[in-house]
Amino acid sequence: MSTFNNAKWVGLSQFTKVILQIMALIIFSRLLDPLEYGIMAMATVISNFALIIRDLGTGAAVIQRKVISNDLLSSIFWLNIIMGLLVMVAIIICAPLLSEFFKESKLCNVLLLLSVTFPLASAAIVHQANLEREFQFAKVCSIEIASSLISFLIGIVCAIKNYGVYSLVALTISQAMISTLGMWFASKWRPQFKVNWSEIQEVYSFSGNLTLFNMVNYFSRNSDGIIIGRFFSSAILGAYSLAYRIMLFPVQSLTSVISRSLYPVISRMQDDVNSINHVYMRTLAFISTLTLPLMMGLWSIRNEFVMEILGAKWISVVGILSWLAPTGYIQSLVSTTGTILMACGRANILFYLGVAAAVLQVSAFLIGAQFNITTLSMLYFYSNLINSFIAMYFVMKCINGSLMILIKKLVPSIVSTGVMLIYVKIILKIKEIWLWSDLVTLIVSILGGMTIYTFIYIVFFKQSIRENFPSTLSTKIIKS
């Protein structure tokens, strides 16, 4: 039942998916243009909302409950199937209207094709939640790795054959299909043909609040796509979407690993607030150790990264990344708050925090849309910064924690990253004098920056490593 044992399997899955995502980002950015990325970003805005309606928070409710009956699992399964079908029909009906709203004719066909993923994915929600509830992360992660790899290859083949945006559609549909089949194969549980509404009402207070939060959180996280798609061109939305995907890497690659691994463990200790506080503080310090140097390193070499990795046609991404990169670090910490509140059964607080975040972020996007995409990104950063203090304050109250202790836990990563940034700044000055290429600058900055950050952290902050890293890993680091 160890968080880090769970994280080992989830981490392997996420590491594989991130590697594939990085490869896909590089390959697709070379094969597709910003306009096609923009169309897919518009479709993603719609599909993300549909995912919330389809799930209704039932997957998390299955994991969170201490005891669960087969009748309840079956009832939740059929509810999810019904919602998946309803969402598919709704998207089919609304696709022409949405295409008109975004003023993009290709969007209609993309949405029609993507609609089939909802009943497909709905059929696996309970199976996956049940596997994670039983700590069968090895099975879940093997399926995720296989579905990611196969769908990645399908998408690349389609892109090479000049299917354009439909290569991304093929990737999405194939991944949903393979994942669902895998979850059914791995789980021994099978649904009964009955729905007990009284059983469903037992989890409604939890999943209902969670669904409300997810809906509010959707608007705060996806309002940028809606507003940019409406006020700017598809090409600008494509550039923003690519920068946003880069920003999400630390959240997807690390925080989601920790959150998924942490959730079932914290759910079992929900009556022991002090233990939750101890585990959560360690978790945040560990996340910061990895995501702060990653995102600030990207911020410092954003120009060289875009020109060398993505290509000159994505030059507008540079200005966007200057604000989204530090935003990625903030989100890597704040995105864990939902896990703690859900595990403690405080989904009501999560909903109110979601409302506050939505007000801040939607306001930032609406104001930024009156200027340009860089200003919009800047205001998004500041809205995230304000929201981080609000969210952390309430989470700390729930677990008897302290913001000052949290900041103290983050000091080692902040100091080590600061030294690393000084080194990168020197390298960029040398580049100007010696006329280094972007590739050489990238290599020297990344390798040297990693070395300096690691050296500073190990030499000056050994106690932090002992306290916050997994015991086996911390022993190896200190001895080395």
N, C-alpha and C positions, 0 to 999 in steps of 0.2 A: 504493500500500500504506500510505498515511498514515492514522494513527488519526483525525486530525481531518477528513480527507476522507471516511472512512467515517462519522464522527460527524455530518457535515453531512446525509447522507441519513437515517441512523437518527434523528437529531434532528428532522428534518422530519416523519418518520412519528410519532415519539413526541410531538412538539408537537401534531400534529393529534389523536392519540388522547387526550392529556391534556385538550385543550380539549373534546373530545366527552365525556370522563369527567366533567369539571367540570359541563358542561351537563346530563349525565345525572344526576349526583348531585343537582343543584339541582331538576331537573324531577321525578325519581323520588321525592325526599324530600317533594315537595309532593303527589304523586299516590298514593304508597304509605304505609302506616303502618309503625311499627317491627316489628310482628308479621310482616308479609310479608318485610321485610328479614331478619328472623331466620330464617325458613324457608329463604330462599336462602342464607344464611350456613351453615346446617347442610348443605345440599346441596353447597356449595362445599368444605366440609371433606372430604367423601367424594370429590368429583371431583378435587381437588388431589392426593390420594394416588393415585388411579387414573392420573393423568397421568404420575406417576413410573414406575409399573409399565409403562405403555404405551411410554414412550420408552427406558428402560433406559440412558440416557446416550449413546445411539448418535449422536444429532445432534451433540453436542459432540465425540465421537470422530472423526467425519467431518471436522470443521473442524480438529481438532488435528493429525491425521496429516500428515506432510510429503509422503508419496506414498500414493495410494490407487487400487485397481484397480476396474474395473467389476464384477467378480465380487463383491467385498466390498460395494459399494454395493447390488447386487441382493440379496445375502444379508441385509443389514441391513434393506432395505425389506420383504422378506417376513416377517422376524422381527417387525418393528414392526406389520405388518398382523395377524399371528397374535395378538400381545399385545393389540392394540386390540380385536379380537373377543372374546378371553377376558375382558378387563376389562368389556366391555359385558354379557356373559352373567353375570359375577359380580355386577355391580351390579343387574341384573334379579332375580337370585335373592335377593340380600341386602336389597333395598329395603324389603320389609315388616318385616324384623328391625330395620333401622336406624331406621325410622319409629317402631317400638315403643321402641327405646332412647332416642330423643330425646323421646318422648311427644308427637309431632306427626303427626297423621294425614295432612295434606297433603303431607308430605315424600315419601311413597312414590311418588305420581304424578310429582312433580318429578324424582325420581331416575330413574324409568323413561324419561322424556323426554330427560333429559340424557345417558343412556347411549349414545345414538346418536352423540354427538360424538366418542367415542373412536376407533372405526374410521375415521371421517371424517378426524380430525386425524392419525391414524397414517399415512395415505396421503401426507402432505405433509412428513413429518419429513426424509427424505433429500433431497428436492427443495430444501427451504429451506436445509438445511445445505450442500448442494453450491453453491447460489447464493452464500451468505455466504463459503464457502471460496474462491470465485473472485472475491470482492469485488464481487459484483453487487448491492450494497446499494440501488441506485436501483430495480431491479425489485422486490426484496423489500419495500421501503418503500412503493412505489406500491400493491402488493397489500394491504398492511396498512392503508393509509389508506382504500382503497376498501371493504374488508371492515368496517372500524370504522364508517365513515360510513353504509353501507347498513344494517348491523345495528342501529346506533343509531336510525335512523329507524323501522325495524321495531319495535323495543322501545318507542319513544315512542308509536307508533300503537296498539300493543296496550295500553299503560298508559292511554291516553286512552279506549279502549273498555272499560275496567274489567276487564281480564284479571288484574289483581293480580300475584301473584308469577310467573305464567306469562308476563308481558311480559318479565321478566328471563330466563326460560328461552328464549323466542323469540329474544331478542338473542344469547344464547350459541350456540344451534344455528345460526342464520343466519351468524354470524361464522365459525364453524368450516367451514361448507360453502363459503362464498365464498372464504375464504382458501385452502382446499385446491385448489379449481378454479383459482384464480389461480396458485398455485405450479406446478401441472402445465402450465399454459399458458405460463408464463415460462421454465421449465427445459426444455432440449433433451434432458436425460437421461431414458431410459426403462428400467424394470427388465427383466431377463431372467427367464424362468420357471425359476429354479433357486436352490437354497440350498446354499452351501458352508460347512459347519460349521467346517472348519479355518480359513477366512478370518475367520469371526466370532470364533474363539478368539484371533486376533491382537490384537483390540481389547478383549478381555474384561478384561485386567488394568487398563486405563484406565477403560472404561465400567462395569465391575463395581464398582470403588471409588467411582466417581462416583454410581452408582445407590444404593449403600449410604449415601453421604453425603446424597443427596437424600431417601432414606427417613427417615434420622435427622433431617434438617433439616425434613422435613414435620412430624414429631411436635413439634418445638420451635416451629415457626411456626403450626401448626394446632391444637395441643393447647388453646389458648385457646378456640377455637370449640367443641371437644368438651366441655371442662370447663364453660364458661359455658352451653352448650346443655343440659348435664345438670343443673347445680346452680342455674341461674337460669332466668328465663322467656324465651320467644322474643322478647318485646319488648326485654328488656335486651340479649340477644344482638344484636338488630337495631341498637340504639343503639351498642353496642361495634363492630359490624361497620362502621357508617357512619364512626365516628371512626377506625377502623383504615384504611379506604380513604383518608381524608383524609391520614393519616400517611404512607401509601405513595406519595403523589404525588411527593415528591422522589426516592424510590427508583426509581419507574417512569419518571418524566419525564426524569431526568438520569442517575442511576447506571446504569440499564439501557442507556441510549444509549452511555455511555462503555464499559461492560463489553462489549457486543456489538461495538463498533468496535475495542476494544483487543485482544480475544481472538485473532483471526486474526493480528494484527500481532505480539503477544508470542509467539505460538506459533512464528512464523518466526525469532524471535531468542532462543529458549529456551536456547541455549548461551552467550549473552552476558549474564551476570548484572548487570554494571554498567549496561548500557543499559536493562535492565528496571527497575532501581532508579531510574534517572534519570526514565524515562517515568512510572513509578508515583507517585513523589513529586509530580511536576508535576500528575498527574491528581487526586490526593487534594486538593491545594491548590486546584485549580480547582473541584472538586466542593464543597468547604467554602465557597468564596466565594459560591456560589449557594444552597446548602441551609441553611446556618446562619442567615442573616437571614430566609429564608423560614419556617423552622419556629419560630424564636424570635419572629418577628413574629406568627405565628399564635397562639403561646402567649400573647402579651401582650394580644391582642384576641379571645381565644376566645369570650368571652361575647357580644360584639357580633356576631361572625361567625355564631355559631349562631342567635341570635335573629333576625337580619336575613336571612340567606341560607337557613337550613334551616327556621326556624319554631319556635314555642314548644313544639310537641309533641316536639321533639328536645332539650329543655333538659338532659336527663341526659348528653348528649354533652359538655357544657362540662367537667364534672369529669374525664371520661375523657381529653379532649384535653390537660388540664393536664399529663398524664404522657406521653401518646403523641406529642405534638408534639416534645419534645426527643428522644424515642426515635427519631423519624423521621430526625433529623440523624445520630445514631449509626449507624443502619442504612445511611444513604446512603454512609458511609465503609466500614463493615465488609463490606457486601455485595459490594464489589469484590475482597475477598481470595480468593474462590473462583475468579475469573477468572485471577488471577496463579498460583495453585497449579495449576489445570488446565492452563494454558498451559505451565507449567514441568514438567508431567508428574508432579506431586506430589499426585495424587488421594488417596493413602493418608493424607497429613497432613490433607487436607480432611475426610476421614471422621472422624478422631479429634477434630478441632475441632468437627465437627458433633455428636459425642457429648457433648462438654463443654457446648456451647450448649444441647443438648436437656435435659441434667440441670439446668442453671441455670434455664431458662425453664419447664420443666414443674413444677419445684419451686415456682417463683414463683406459677404459676397455681393449683396445688393448695392452697398456703397462703392465697393471696388469696381463693379460693372459699369459705373458711370465714368471711370477713368481708363485703365488698361489692365492687361492680365498680370503684370508685375505688381501693380498696386493692390489688385485683388489678392494675390498671393501673400503680400506683406500683411494685409489686414487679417487674413486667415491665420497667420502666425500669431499675431497679437491676441486674437480671440481664443486660440488654443492655450496660450500662456495664462490668460486670465482664468479660463475654465479649469486648468490644471490645479490652481490653488483652491478653487471652490470644491472640486471633486475630492482632492486629497484631504481637505479639511473635514468633510463629512465622513469619509472612510475611516480616518484616524479616530473620529469620535465613536464610531461603531466598534472599533477593536481596541479602544483605550490606548491609542498610539499618540505620537507627537510629531508635528511637522519639523520641529527643530532637530529631533533625533534623526528623522529621515534625511534632512539636509546634511547632517553630520555624516551619515552613511554614504552620501553621494560625493563627499569631498575628495576621496582618493581618485575617482574617475575624472572629476573636474580638473584637479591639479595636473594629473598625468596627461590629459587631453590638451591642456593649455601649453605644456612644454612641447608636445607634439606639433601643435599649430605654429609655434615659433620656428621650429625646424622647417616645416613646409613653407612658411613665409620666406625663409632664407633661400630655399631651393628655387622658389619662383623668381627671386631677385637674380640668382645665378643664371636662371634660364634666359632672362633678358640680356644679361651681359655676354654669356657664351653662346647665345642663340640655339639653345637646345630645342629639339623637336618636342611636340606634345607627348609622343609615346615615351621618350626618354624621361621627360619630366614626370609622367605618371608613374613609371616604374621606380624611379629614385624616390619620389615622394611617398609612395605606398610602402615599399620595403623599408625605407629608413624610418618613416613615421611609425610603422608597426613595431619596429625594433626599439625605438626610443620610448614609446608608450609602455611597452611591456617591461623594459628595464626600470623605468621610473616607478611603475606600480609594484614590481617585485621587491625592489631595493628599499623603498620608503614606506610601503603600505602592506607589509607582511601580515599584520594583525587583521586587516580587512579581508585578506585572502582566507585566513584561518576561520574567520567568523561567518563569511558570506558565501564562500564557494563550497560545492560538495566536498565532503571530507577526503575522498580518494584523490580528487583533482587537486585540492589545495596542498595535500602532502607532496604530490609529484612536483607541483610548481615551486614550492619552497625549497625542496631538496635539490632541484635542478639549479 
